[in-house]
Structure formats: C-alpha cells, structure tokens
C-alpha cells in the first residue's frame, strides 16, 4: 500500500529497515506492524549470517590442517633399534627473497657514513690548520674518530652484503653504530668545551694566570687616558697593519699593501707616504732600531713570501732576507720586534757582536727568535735560536724595556713576556674594546705637564683607526 508521508526521508527509512537494532527511534511513519516485521527480518538475517560464519571457520580449520600436514615429511631411519620419525619443516629451509633495491639501500647507507667521516676529516683539518690551541686539540680528537667511523662503516657494509647474498635471515639494522658515534662526538665536544673554559676562565673573572687581579676590558671613548688619532692626509684605502716609533714625535705606519707613511704625533698629520716594491707585497709589520739608524726601516711582508725588507729611507737602498725556511711557505709573518743582544739572555746562544741583535718574527701561533747580523742597511745572516709558543693567532709584536708585548687579536688579549730575565714569565691583559682587528702596537714614553707618561698605541684595520691608551706597569690599560 502506498501512502503519502510528510517530509519523507529515504535515508532514515533505509536505516530503520536494514538496521533496526542500531537506531534509537523509528521514523514517525512506521506503524506497529511494520516495526514488528522489520525486527523479525533483522533477526532472521542475523541467524543466517552466524551460520555462514560458523561454516567458514570450520572449512578454514580443515584447510589449514591439511596445509600443515603437507609441509611435513616423515623420514624413516632404518637401523637395528627400529624406525624413528623426525619432522622436517620445508618452510624453515626456504630462502629469503631479496629485491635488487636491497643492494642499493646497503650502498646508500655506506655512502652516508662515508660522508659523515669526510665531514669530520674536513673539520679536523681546518681546526688543526687555522684554530687556536683548544681548536687544534679538538681537531686532533676528530681525526681518529673519522677513521674509526670509516672502518666501522666498511665492516657493517660487507656484513650486510654477505647476509643479502646468502639470503640468511637476521638483523639488518645497525645496533651499535649510531650510539657509538653519538658517544664519541659528545666526548670530543665536552673536551673542547672544557679546554675553552679553562683558557677563557681568567678573562671571564678578570684574573691573571698567577691569581692576581687583571685589568678589565675598557670601553673605547675619548678621555684623558684614551685618545683616537684624527690623522689627516692618508691615501684612500690605507688600512694600518703595524706601528713603529722613529723618534719622540714621529711614527711609522704600515699598510696592508705596499705603502708606509710617517705621521707627526703632535699635529697628527701625515708627513710622507712611501711605496715599497711592487703591488704584490703585503706589508704586515714595520720596525725601527734607533741604535742602528732612525732612517733604516725593517719591513715585514708575507706576500709573495715571508721576508724582511731593510730599506734606507735616505738613500733608497733595499735588502731582503727570505724567512720561508724558518716560518714556512704559508703567509704567516704578522709581527717583528727587536731586542738588544747585549741586554738579552739569548747572547749566551750566540757570540756577541756590535752588528747583531735578537729579532722576534711571529708565525700563526708561534714566535721565532732569530739572530740577525746586519751591516748598515744590509742583513748578512739570519740564525734561528728558539721558538716561543702562543695559544692564539698573533697580530703584532713589540719589545720594550725587557718585555715582549704580543697581541693575540682573535682572543682580544695582550700577552707580556719577560724576555730580560729569560724565564719566559707571562701576564695576560685584555685588549681595549670589543674589536678583534688590532694589528699594530707601539710604545711611547713622554713627559706631559712634568709627569712621565707611558702610552701604548694600537692600530686597527677594521675599522681603520689608531688609538692611544695610557699604560701603567703592573696594571695594564687604564680605564677610559
């Protein structure tokens, strides 16, 4: 019978007719007879479904038992005692199927380990070649770690390859490799952090290695104790690389290139600009020895070779001596300093001579002590005496009153070495400001208002500046 129903829904009607036990309420158009009919049909369908499921389970059980029975054979061993039956599983002897992409996956994993090892080797080489003392130790720690990773990766690669080819079941994952690599890296990093902490602990708490209170880092600002030279007349792109005093009021300035200039400290004006050699030179240091002649300059260049150029400003005569056999072929000459042979402890290493002196030539992180014999404006010989090691990149050198002042520009420190006593006693001072571009240093003793002043001049190439700081022995740089 068909009857009209207001707002009839086919979806609701189908749900009620097919799933009567899962709905909360029948639609309003269902009569009592229709509801009973739907419930009866649902129970009948459920009983049929359960019967079918029971039959399927029984059939599956029979099939499974027959399959297992077929997978076993009985081996009869005939002997005097009788026959014994031993089951043998065909499934156990079945070889593992290997896809071709499994070989490629093994090779890709091996290449990834090689990449990690190569990165560690590159990092280790860079740290050993260009880092400070702590960085070099870190680099030497990473090098054997990279070799161990390489050996381990090769061993695991061939073990997996053997298992893949033979089809033997087993674990193909790497159980120990990632853990060992993590432990080794953590040990290397903790070692580096410990070394850096020990090295920088004195500067963090402003304490010298001998336990005394060290000077604090001073802020760069104009004051009676700190003054920035307003030099006029320098050529464009003139970047100071070193300083040298030639008299009470005359200072030589070297530039990273082949130019040097003189300035008057009274009026802070450039008096002369000189060009030394060709454009291939890279002048990093300049020095004047007053007891020899104020007109003779000792110029240090690191390009194209590490060499000292002796130039007579008056006559224009020049003389060079190659230092590559002492400092190496890399461009590392950053500073020159001179100390009188007669007043130094090094005169015991070499016969005294009126025309000889002790020169200090800096490499990357070491200072070579040389015996230079010279005649007028000509160096006749250079003899290495000893080496002073430094924990940091050397930016400049100067010797004054029995003390060798060493600028470690990358660490922002000034190391003073007592060379007069020969004990190599060192004191650490913080360089002024936050810049790491200090490239030149010079000392100047003068009298101001009937009071003797000790000034230290520092030259920076980035930014291009020259500052004068007041220095007090035992304290260091006075605050601005």
Residue pairs with C-beta under 8 A, 6 or more apart in sequence:
5 29
8 29
9 27
12 27
13 27
13 29
15 22
15 23
16 23
16 26
16 27
16 30
16 38
17 38
18 42
19 42
20 26
20 35
20 38
20 39
20 42
21 39
21 42
26 35
30 38
71 89
71 90
71 91
72 87
72 88
72 89
72 90
73 87
73 88
73 90
74 85
74 86
74 87
75 85
75 86
75 88
76 83
76 84
76 85
77 83
77 84
77 86
95 167
96 167
96 168
96 169
97 167
98 164
98 167
102 164
103 161
103 164
106 157
106 160
106 161
106 164
107 157
109 157
110 153
110 154
110 156
110 157
113 149
113 150
113 152
113 153
113 156
113 177
114 150
114 153
116 149
116 181
117 146
117 147
117 149
117 150
117 153
118 146
120 142
120 143
120 145
120 146
120 149
121 142
121 143
121 146
123 139
123 142
124 139
124 140
124 141
124 142
124 143
124 146
125 139
126 139
127 135
127 136
127 138
127 139
127 142
128 135
128 136
128 139
128 140
128 143
130 364
131 138
131 139
132 199
132 365
132 391
132 392
132 393
132 410
132 411
133 195
133 199
133 365
133 391
133 392
134 192
134 195
134 196
134 199
134 391
135 192
137 191
137 192
137 195
138 188
138 191
138 192
138 195
141 187
141 188
141 191
141 192
142 188
145 184
145 185
145 188
148 184
149 181
152 177
152 180
153 177
156 174
156 177
160 172
163 170
163 172
199 391
201 207
202 208
202 209
202 214
202 428
203 214
203 412
203 413
203 428
203 430
206 213
206 214
206 215
206 216
206 430
207 213
207 214
208 214
208 427
208 428
209 426
209 427
209 428
210 427
214 428
214 429
214 430
214 476
215 429
215 430
215 475
215 476
215 477
216 430
216 479
217 412
217 430
217 431
217 432
217 433
217 434
218 226
218 432
218 433
218 469
218 477
218 478
218 479
218 480
219 432
219 433
219 479
219 480
220 226
220 228
220 432
220 433
220 467
220 480
221 480
222 228
222 480
223 480
224 470
225 469
225 470
225 478
225 479
225 480
226 432
226 467
226 468
226 469
226 470
226 480
227 467
227 468
228 465
228 466
228 467
228 468
229 263
229 265
229 268
229 465
229 466
229 467
229 468
230 268
231 263
231 268
231 269
231 270
231 466
232 268
232 269
232 270
233 269
233 270
234 253
234 261
234 270
234 273
235 259
235 261
235 273
238 253
238 255
238 259
238 261
238 464
239 255
239 256
239 257
239 461
239 462
239 464
240 253
240 254
240 255
240 439
240 440
240 459
240 460
240 461
240 464
240 465
240 466
241 254
241 255
241 256
241 283
241 284
241 285
241 439
241 440
241 459
241 461
242 253
242 254
242 283
242 284
242 285
242 286
242 300
242 335
242 336
242 396
242 439
242 440
242 441
242 459
243 251
243 252
243 253
243 254
243 286
243 440
243 441
243 442
243 457
243 458
243 459
243 466
244 251
244 252
244 254
244 286
244 287
244 288
244 297
244 442
245 251
245 252
245 288
245 442
245 443
245 444
246 252
246 262
246 288
246 290
246 294
247 290
247 294
248 446
249 264
249 265
249 266
250 262
250 263
250 264
250 265
250 271
250 294
251 262
251 263
251 265
251 442
251 457
252 260
252 261
252 262
252 286
252 288
252 297
253 260
253 261
253 262
253 263
253 286
253 440
253 459
253 466
254 260
254 283
254 284
254 285
254 286
254 299
254 440
255 261
255 283
256 282
256 283
256 284
256 439
256 461
257 279
257 281
257 282
257 283
258 275
258 276
258 277
258 278
258 279
258 280
258 281
258 282
258 283
259 273
259 274
259 275
259 276
259 283
260 273
260 274
260 276
260 283
260 286
260 297
260 299
261 270
261 271
261 272
261 273
261 274
262 270
262 271
262 272
263 269
263 270
263 271
264 271
265 444
274 313
276 283
276 299
276 309
276 311
276 318
277 301
277 309
277 318
280 303
280 304
281 301
281 303
281 304
282 301
282 302
282 303
282 331
283 299
283 300
283 301
284 300
284 301
284 302
284 333
284 334
284 335
284 439
285 299
285 300
285 333
285 334
285 335
285 336
285 396
285 397
285 440
286 297
286 298
286 299
286 300
286 336
287 297
287 298
287 299
287 300
287 336
287 337
287 338
288 294
288 296
288 297
288 298
289 296
289 298
289 338
289 357
291 340
292 374
293 312
293 377
295 312
295 313
295 314
296 310
296 311
296 312
296 313
296 376
296 377
297 309
297 310
297 311
297 313
298 308
298 309
298 310
298 336
298 338
298 359
299 308
299 309
299 310
299 311
300 306
300 307
300 308
300 309
300 333
300 334
300 335
300 336
300 361
301 307
301 309
301 333
302 331
302 332
302 333
302 334
303 331
305 322
305 323
305 324
305 329
306 322
306 323
306 324
306 326
306 327
306 328
306 331
306 332
306 333
306 361
307 320
307 321
307 322
307 323
307 324
307 333
308 320
308 321
308 323
308 336
308 359
308 361
308 372
308 379
308 382
309 318
309 319
309 320
310 318
310 319
310 320
310 321
310 374
310 377
310 378
310 379
311 317
311 318
311 377
312 318
312 376
312 377
315 377
317 377
318 377
319 377
319 378
319 379
321 372
321 379
321 382
323 333
323 361
323 368
323 382
326 361
326 368
326 370
326 382
326 384
327 333
327 361
327 363
327 368
328 363
330 364
332 362
332 363
332 364
333 361
333 362
333 363
334 362
334 363
334 393
334 394
334 395
334 396
334 397
334 439
335 360
335 361
335 362
335 394
335 395
335 396
335 397
335 398
335 406
335 407
336 359
336 360
336 361
336 362
336 397
337 359
337 360
337 397
337 398
337 399
337 404
338 357
338 358
338 359
338 360
338 399
339 357
339 358
339 360
339 399
339 402
339 404
339 419
340 357
340 358
341 347
341 350
341 352
341 353
341 356
341 357
341 358
341 371
342 352
343 402
343 420
344 358
344 419
344 420
344 422
345 419
345 420
345 421
345 422
346 358
346 369
346 371
346 385
346 386
346 422
349 371
349 385
349 386
350 356
350 371
350 383
350 385
353 373
355 373
355 374
355 375
356 371
356 372
356 373
356 374
357 371
357 372
357 374
358 369
358 370
358 371
358 385
359 369
359 370
359 371
359 372
359 382
360 367
360 368
360 369
360 370
360 388
360 397
360 399
360 404
361 367
361 368
361 370
362 368
362 394
362 396
362 397
362 406
363 394
364 393
364 394
365 389
365 390
365 391
365 392
365 393
365 394
366 387
366 388
366 389
366 390
366 394
367 387
367 388
367 390
367 394
367 397
367 404
367 406
368 384
368 387
369 384
369 385
369 386
369 387
369 388
370 382
370 383
370 384
370 385
371 381
371 382
371 383
371 384
371 385
372 379
372 381
372 382
372 383
373 379
373 380
373 381
373 382
373 383
374 380
388 417
388 424
390 406
390 408
390 415
391 408
392 408
392 410
392 411
392 413
393 408
393 409
393 410
393 411
394 406
394 407
394 408
394 409
395 407
395 408
395 409
395 410
395 438
395 439
396 406
396 407
396 409
396 438
396 439
396 440
396 441
396 459
397 404
397 405
397 406
397 407
397 441
398 404
398 405
398 441
398 442
398 443
399 405
399 419
400 443
401 443
402 418
402 419
402 420
402 421
403 416
403 417
403 418
403 419
403 420
404 416
404 417
404 419
405 414
405 415
405 416
405 441
405 443
405 456
406 414
406 415
406 416
406 417
407 413
407 414
407 431
407 438
407 439
407 441
407 458
408 414
408 415
409 431
409 436
409 437
409 438
409 439
410 436
412 430
412 431
412 434
412 435
412 436
413 428
413 429
413 430
413 431
414 428
414 429
414 430
414 431
414 441
414 476
415 426
415 427
415 428
415 429
416 426
416 427
416 429
417 424
417 425
417 426
418 424
418 425
418 426
429 476
429 477
430 476
430 477
431 438
431 458
431 477
432 458
432 467
432 469
432 477
432 480
435 460
435 462
435 463
437 460
437 461
437 462
437 463
438 458
438 459
438 460
439 459
439 460
439 461
440 457
440 458
440 459
440 466
441 456
441 457
441 458
441 459
442 456
442 457
443 454
443 455
443 456
443 457
443 471
444 454
444 455
444 456
444 457
444 468
445 452
445 453
445 454
445 455
446 452
446 453
446 455
447 453
453 470
454 470
454 471
454 472
454 473
455 468
455 469
455 470
455 471
456 468
456 469
456 470
456 471
456 477
457 466
457 467
457 468
457 469
458 466
458 467
458 469
459 465
459 466
460 466
460 467
469 477
469 478
470 477
470 478
471 477
471 478
472 478
